[in-house]
Amino acid sequence: MKRQGLKVSPNELRELARDLEREIHEMNVEFIPARLDFNTKMQINIINKTPECSDTWEIEKEEENE
């Protein structure tokens, strides 16, 4: 098994959590307005903008994805 790490700050994790909770809320408002399920699994993408460097992975922001 090959293991890889991603360095993130607590603030980056909080921001990511807020974004995911916002997405869950928007999905539930649209489809199931009475229930928020914070156990919903969601995919986050990580990208390496400098492929020749193995330690430059970062969480892909939604605006970069659009």
VENFENNOR-V477846 format. One record per backbone hydrogen bond with DSSP energy under -0.5 kcal/mol. CO is the residue of the C=O (numbers start at 1). NH is the residue of the N-H. Records with the same first field share a line. If there is no record, write none. Layout:
CO: NH / NH
This chain:
6: 8
9: 13
10: 14
11: 15
12: 16
13: 17
14: 18
15: 19
16: 20
17: 21
18: 22
19: 23
20: 24
21: 25
22: 26
23: 27
24: 28
25: 29
26: 30
27: 31
28: 32
32: 35
35: 37
36: 38
37: 40
45: 60
47: 49 / 58
50: 53
52: 54
53: 56
56: 49
58: 47
61: 64 / 65
62: 65 / 66
